[in-house]
Amino acid sequence: MESKDAELAPSGRRAWWALLLIGSASFLLSYATFCFGGYHNKGSAIFFEALYPSAQVLLLHSHAEGEPPGRHFPLLIARILAVAFEAEGVLLVAFTFSRQLRLWWTVRRGGHTVICGLTGYGLELVEDALREGERVVAIDPESSPIHILESNARLLRGSPADPHVLRKAGVHRAKLILTATADDSANIAAVIRAREVAPGRRARAFVHIADPHLRALLRHQRTFRSDGPTPATVFNVFDNSARLLLRDYPLDHSRIRPETDQVVQLIVIGFGHMGEAVLARAALTGHYANLERLQAVVIDRSAHRKERLFRNRYPHFADVAVAQFIEADAEEPETQALIAALCAESAAETISTIAISFDEPPHGLSIALSLLNGLRCYAPIRLRLNDDSSLAAILPRGQITGFGSIREASRRKSWLDSELDAMARKLHEDYLARLPEAERSRPENRSSYPWDFLDDDLVESNRQLADHIPVKLRAIGCHVAARGDPADPGVLVEQFDEEKEVEPLAKMEHRRWMAERFLGGWTSGPKDVERRHSPYLVEWEDLPPDIQERDRNFVRILPNVLKQVNLEIRR
């Protein structure tokens, strides 16, 4: 991303520099001609008298007093350059005026998308919004207006946190505001200023936060709560990529029944932002019918330091999954032998997946190929490739698959109006319908707010609930299909068996809910939403019967919920 943006930044300025150089060359050539070959009188006055005819040649291309008789080659070149100067000047002025006019018209119409920052992930967001047919105003201090014009977006140069620039971008008329610079603090400042410029405006705001610790703290503090001064939704391309990875390549690639003895094992190699996102997302979704906890092994050169930081972010991670951090270099033969042994020695006891998440795809590819040669049992390798399609083309078919496309993770379906959000919304609406009237009317019960007014962390909670539906269905040999899909041979399932299906799925849901709460900073104790205490963070057998029944009811409504979003369950 950085190299592409670096190439774009100076291109708009080059046109103006070229105009200045052409004009200067024309003027200096004609000036030298008039000074040394045009006038008969000599003396210091000639240097001043030559200014006016030189300007005539540059601006009017006309013959001037004192011009030497006959053809004079430097003057001819000066006239040609003068024509080029005026032509380019007219084009640049027209371009600038038309760009401002189009910007004004986009803002005047309203309903557009404002994207702050193009040096982080903003450029991908711009291109995706344009593919979706959106009208876009992009704010960035550096990027080239020529490139943005070619993309049919409108560019405003300036700081995304400048109120004047935000007003010009029309945040008071926009329907979406996205802040996605490479700097988390700049993104937060931009969304705060946007809300100050347009107070009370219900445009949806999304703020990209790359730092996982900062993201966790902001959600814990409910910084962007729906009724606060800066309502917004936090999103992150690494988390989106991890979500897509586990959706497309689930860790339970072998079916896990209640009686299954195997546990799921995830080996993460490289523990940067992407590696951490994969582990955290796996801990949220990795809850299976046998109720065995996810086992994770993290291998990194700085594993001990990163483990301390990770466990500081998620102090209750040990209540959710079992994680072992090993400080080692994955390129070393001894480390690769260790990974092969982890997969082979417990092949009958674990269902293993290897996720290689280095920032540099070629580095990861070399390790993936080395591991493939040394593995003595089946363990799929998921290799982070970003958007390097050339490397994806040479991957061995089958056991190594790529993930981590920033382009894919930046697409609208990953963070807005996706199938996942449609399910999450319906699940929340069903929750509201079942909520007693006394609970619904209490302002402090923030989970009772309508979907469009939910806090960011509660929206994410519903998305995690929807994330886990395919995991539950795989446990009973089912899957989600498009409603009425004739190409799917599965048998339609409209209700579950109470003993064989509802009960184990309800237990899975309770485990998933506990993981969500523990990773969100909740602890066990008397109910206190503000302090994040819950009395239900206990094992299934210790739950009150009415809470157990809530989980059963959630399982029972799944066929109807999916039907409302044009999906269905098939076996």
N, C-alpha and C positions, 0 to 999 in steps of 0.2 A: 504493500500500500504506500509506504513512504516514498519509494523510488518513483512510482507513477505520479504522485502528487508533486514531487520535486520537479519533474519535467514540465508539469502544467503551469507552475507558478509564474515563471518569467515570460511566458509566450505573449501575454497581453501587453506587457511593457515593451517588448521588442519592436512592436509596430510603431509605437510612439518614438522610440529611439531612432528607428530607421527614418521616420519622417524628419526628425531633427537633423540627422546627418545629411540627408538628401538636400534639404533646404539650405543648410550651411555650405555644402559643397557648391551648389548653384550660385549662391550669393558671393562666395569668395572667388570663384572663377571669373564672374562678371566684374567684380570689384577690381581684381588684379588687372583685367583687360583694360578697364577705363583708367586705372591709375597709370599704367605703363604703356598704353598704346592708343588711348582714345583722345586725349586732349592735347592741343598744341601748347597751351600755356603750362608752365611748370612751376614748381614751388610747393610750399607746405599746404596751400589751399587746395591743391588737387586731391588730397586725401579725403577732404570733406566734400568736395564737389562730386566725387565718384560715388558717394553713398546713394544719392537719389536715383541716378540711372540704373544702379545695380538693383535697387529695390523694384524699379519698373520692370526689369527683366524677370525678376523672381516672381512678382505678383501679377504683371500684366502681359509678359512675354513680348512687349512692344519694342520698337526701335526707340532709342533714347538719344538725346543730344550728347554729342561727343563720342558717339559710337564710331569706331574705325571703319573706313570704307571697305567694301568687298567682304568676302567671307573671312571670318576670324574663328579658327577652330575652337579655342577655349570658350568663346561666347556661344557658339553653336551647342557645345556640350552643356553650358550653363542653362540655355533655353530648354533643352531636353530634360535636364534634371528639374527645372522649374515646373514643367508640365507634370512630371512624375510626382513632384512635391504637392502640387495642388490636387491632383487626382487622389493621391493617398489621403491627403488631408480631408477632402470631401467625404471619402469613404469612412474614415475614422469618426468624423463628426456625425455623419449619418448613422453609423453603427451605434455610437454612444447615445444619440438621441432616441433611436428606435428601441434600444435596450431599456432606456429609462421609461419610454412610453409603454412598452410591454410590461415592465415591472409595475408601473402605476395601474395599468388595466387589470393585471392579475390581482393586485391588492384590493382594487376597487370592487371587483366582483366578489371577493371573499371565498370562503370554503376551500382554501388552498392548504398546502402543507409547508410548514417552515422547518427547514433542517439546518441546524447550527453546527458548522464545522465540517470540513471536507478532508482533513488530514488524518483523521482516525478512521472510523467506519462510515462516515457520512456520505462519501462518494458512492458506496454500494447502496446506501439507503436512497440516495437521489435517483440512481439508475433503476432501482426496483420500483420506486414510486412512479417514475415515468412509464415503466412497463405496465403499471396498473392504471394508467390513464390519468394520474393525478397532476394538478398544476402545482409546481414547486418553486419556492423561493429559498435559495441557499445563502447562508451567511458565512463568510470566511475572509480572513484578512489577507490571504495570499493567492488563492487559486485563480486561474485564468478565466476571464469572462468569455473569451472566444470558445474555450472548451465547453463551458456551461451553456452557451448559446447553441452550440451544436447538439447538446443534449436536450434542448427545448426547456431548460429550466432558467430561472432568473437568479442572477448572482448579485449580492450586495457585499461590497468589500467593507470590512470593519470587524470589530470585536463582537462576538455573539452575546456578550454581557453588556453592551452599550445600549441604554434605553432608546437613544435616538435611532440607532440602526434597527432595533426591534420594532419601533413604530413604523419606520419605512418599510419593513418587511410585512407589516400588517398582521402582527400577532393578535390584535384585537378582532380581526375578521377571520383568522385561520381556524380550520377544524382540527388540525394536528400540529403539534410542536415536538420536534425531535432534537435533542441535544446529544451530539455524538462526536465531539472532538477527541483527540488522543489524551486529553487532560481531564481527569475526573472532577477536579475542583472547578475547572472552566465550565463543565457541563452543569454542575450544580448551580454555579453563579448565573448561567444563562437561563435556566428554568425559573430561578427565583426572580430575576429581572423581568422575564416575560410575564410572569404572574403580576408583578407590580405594575407593568405597563398596561395590562388588560385585567384589572381586578374584577372578579365576578364572572369572567368569561369561562364557559364550560368547555373550551377546546381541550381535547385530550393531550396531555403532555407525557412524553417518554424521555427518561434521562438514562444515558448509558453510563454505568459504573463498572470499570474493569477490575478494580481492587476488591477481592472477595471479602476482606476484613471490613473495609469501609461499607460495602454493600450490606453486610450482615448487621453492622451497627446502625445504619440508616433505617433498615427495616425494623430492627429491634426498638429503636426510638420512635418509630412511626413518623419520621420526618416529613413524609409526603402524604400524610393522612388526608382523607377526602374532604374533610371540613376545615382543614388548616389553610394557612395563607398560600401554600405552594402544593396543591394536589397534583400528583404525578405518579407515573408507574416506572419502576426501575427495571431496566432490561440489560442483558449482557450477552454478547455474541458467543462467548465461551460456554456459558450455561445453555444457550440455545443449541450449540453444536452438540453438547453432551446429551441433551434431551433428544435430539434427532438421532444420535448414535444408538441410544438405548431403545428408541422406538423401532428403528430399522433393523438393528442387530441385538436382540434382547440377550441378556446374560443367561436366562433359562432356556438355552437353545435345545435342551432336552427337557421333556415334560416332567414337572415335579408334582407328584400327588401327595396327599397327606401322609401316606405310608412310605414315601421315598426317603432313603437314608442319606442320599447325596446332598452336599451343600454347594452353594454357588461360590466360586472363587474368582476374584478379579485381580489380575496382576497389572499394576500401573507402572510403566517405565517412563520416567521424566515427570517431575511434579511441579510444573509451572502453573500458570493460570488454567490451561486446558486440562492438565492432569488432575488438578484439584477439583475442577468442575465435574469431570467424569466420576471421580470418587464420591463427591457429595451427592450428585444426582443418582448414582447407583445405590447409595445408602437410603435415599428417599423412596426408590421404587423396588428395591431388592427384598421384597417380603413375599414369601411363597407359601404354598399350602402346607408344607411340613413344619413351618414356623421356625426353621433353622436360620440363624443370622448369617448375613453376608460375611464372607471372609475376604479380606483385601490384603495384598502385599504391595508395598510401594518401594520402588528401587530408584534411587537418585543419588547423585554425588554429594548433595548436601541434605540428605534425608533427615538427619537428626535435628538440624535447625528448622527445616520445613515442617517436621512433625510437631515441634513445639508451637510454631505459629498456627498450624492447622488445629491442633487441639485447644489452643487458646480461643480460636474462632468458634469452635464447636466443643465446648467443655463436656457435653454429654454424649459425644460420639460413641464412647464405649458402651452406652446403653442401646445403641442402634446396630452397630456392626463391630466385627473384630478386625483390627487393622495392625499390620506389622510393617514397620519402616526399616528398610535395609540400606545403609549407606555404602554404595558400590557404583562402579562404572559399568554400565550395561555393555560396553564394547569389549570388556575383558572376557576372555574365554571362561574363566572361573565363574563369573557372574552368569554367563549364558548357560553354563552347565547347571548352576543352581536353579535357574528358571525352568530348565527342562526337567530337573528333578522334582520341583514343586508340582509340575503338571503330571509327571509320570507316576511318582510314588503314591499319589493319592487319586489316581485316575478312577478307581472304583468308588471313591468316597466324595469326589468333587466334580463339579461341572465348571471347567476353567475357561477363562477368556483373558487374552493379553491385549492391553491397550498401550500403544506407543505414542506418546504425546509430546515429542520434542518440537521446538519452534522451527527447526530446520528439517524439512521433509527428507532431503538426501541422507542426513544423519540417521533418521529413523528408519529409512528404507534399508540401509546397510545392516542395521541391527535386526530388522524383521527377516531379511533373507538369511542371515546367519542363524537366527533362532529356528527358522523353518527347517534348516538342514539338521539341527540338533534335537528337535522334538521327537519323543518316542511314543507320543499318543496324540489324539486329536485335541487341539486347543486353538480356536480361531484367533487370528492376530488382526487387531484393528489399528490401522496406521494413520496417524494424522498427516494429511497432505495439504491442508489449506485449500488453495485453488490450483494446484499444480497438476493440470490434466496430463502433461507429458509423462510424469511419473506414474500416474494412475494407469496409463495405457500399457505399462510394462510390468504391472503387478502379476504374479502368478495367479491363475484363476483358482478360485475356491477358498483357500485357507487364509489369504491376506486380502483384506478389504480396506478401502480408504474412508476417512471421515474427516470432519473439521472444516468443511468448506465455509469460509467467511461469507462468500456470496450467498450461499444457501441459508446460513444463519441470520443474515441481514434481511432476508425477504420477509415481506409483511406477514405471510402465513406463520412465521415463527414467533411473532409477538403481537399480532392483532388480527381479529376476525378469522381465526383459523378454525379448523374442525375441532381442535382441542378446546378453544374458547367457547365454541358453540355448546359442547358437552358440559363444560364447566358452568356456563350460564344456566343451562337447564337443571343441572344438579343444585345450583344455588336457589333457583326458583322453586324447585320441589322442597328444599329445606324450608324456605319461607312459608310455603303453603302448609307445611306440617307444624309450623311454630305456633304455640299458643298465642292468643291475642295479647295477653299480658306481657309476654316476652317481646312481641313485635313493637309495642308502643313505648318501650323503654329506650330513650336516646343513648344511654350508656352501653346498650347491647349493640355494638357496632357490626356484628355479623348479621343483624337483621335488616341492614340497609339494602335497598335495591342494588342490582349489579352495577349500574353506572355510577353509584355513589360509594361503592365499597373501597376500603383502604387497600393500598397496594399489596400488603402482606396477605390480606384475606382473598384477594383475587388470585394470588399465587397459590394459596391453600386450595382453592377450588380447582385450579389447573393441575395441581399434584394429585388431587382426587381423581380427575379424569385421566391423568397419565397412567394410573395404576389399573384401569379397567382392562386393558389387554393382558396384563399379568394375571389377573384373576381369571379371565376367561380361558387362558392357556392351561390353568390348573385343572379345569374340568373338561378339557378337550374341545373348547369352543374358540371362536374368533369373531371379530367384527367384520361385517361386509356391507357394501352399499345396498340400500333397501331395494329388494326386487331384482338384484343382479342375476341375470340368467347364466352368466359364465361361472358362477360359484355353485359347485355341486352340493354344498353343505345343506343339512336339514335345518329349517328355521326353528329357533328356540324362543318361545314366548313366555315361559316361566321355568323356574329352577326347582329341582327336587329339594324338599325342605331339609332332609337329613343328610343326603349325600353331597349337596351343593351349597345350599344357603348357609348351613352352619360353618363349614370350613372357609367359605368366602367371607363370612362375617368376621371370623377370627383373623383372616388376612387383613381385612380392612382396619381392625383395631391395631394390629401391629404397624401398619402403614401410618395410621394417624399418630401413634406414639412417636414414630420416627420423625414425622413432620414437626411435632411439638418439641421433641428433644433438640433437634437441629435448629429450631427457631428460638431456642433459649428458654423454653418452659421447664419448670420443675414440678415435682409432686408436692401437693399440699392443699390446704383449703382453697376453694375457688376464688381467684382474684385475677381478673383479666388484665388489669393494668400492670400488675407485678408478674404476670405470666405464671401463675400457679394453677394447677388442675388436680383434683382428687382422683382423676380417672387414668393417670399415668401408672397403671398397674397391670398385671397380667390378666388375661381374659377371665380366668376363674375367680378373680377378686373383684370384678366389675359388678355393680348393682344390676339386677335383672332388667330394669327399664333401659339402661344404657346398652346392654347386650342386644335388646330388642331393636334399638335404634340402628345398630349395625346390620341386623338381619333385614330390617325394612329397607335400608339402602340397597342391599343386594337384590331384594325382590323388585325394586322399581327400575333396575337397570334396563331390562328389555324395553320398557315404555319410554324411558329417557332417551335411549338411542333412537327409537322410532321417531321421536320429535325432531331429530336432526338428520333424518333420512338415512339412518343406519339401522342395522339389525344384527342379531346374534345368530350364528349358525354353528352347527356341530359337524 
